[in-house]
Every structure is written in C-alpha cells, then in structure tokens.
Amino acid sequence: ILFSNTVLATEKYKLVMNESGSGNWGAIRYEPTTGRSWHVKDSIFIEILEQELPEKSNYIIKIAKTNRTWSAVRMDTNSGKAWIFKDKMWKKILESN
C-alpha cells in the first residue's frame, strides 16, 4: 500500500465577476485569508485601498450589478465585520447599537 503525503493547498486567490448595469463588467481578485484585493480597470489589476488593514481571517467578496455600474461587499466570515467597495476603497460598514 502506498500513501501519498501530498496536501492540497487552499486557494491563494479567488475571483468574483459580474455584469454591470451598463452592459460592461466588474471583477475583483482577492486573497481569502487576508482580504487583500484588486479590482480590474482597463485590463489591469489595481489594489483596492484600505482605511485600515484587515486582520488575517477568512474573507468572502460578493459583487452585484447596480443600475449603471456594479458594487461589492467584503465580509470577514469569522467576525461578521463587513466593508463596501466605494470610491475605489473598502469602507467599513458600521454596526447599529
């Protein structure tokens, strides 16, 4: 019997993409463990700015079409913290008290 000690690595990057309301498209590439992300503009990945660096965790990004363009939200699946992609940067979504 031969056992393999090959371990499959987790995905280093993920990509989300959607059509925009104007018929164009938007895409974000991201690292699921850091939240670091890039949006596509003119076939170039441009890093999305941060108000503050997120901690290492597990992140998901969802992207959706709006009337004229597209929008995206990033969430830390461990803490529930979330950010919206606005003005070319991630802006934290605040909790109501």
ABEGO torsion letter per residue (X at the ends): XBBBABBBBBBABBBBBBBBAAGBBBBBBBBAAAGBBBBBBGGBBBBBBBABBBBBBBBBBBBBBBAABBBBBBBBAAAGBBBBBBGGBBBBBBBBX
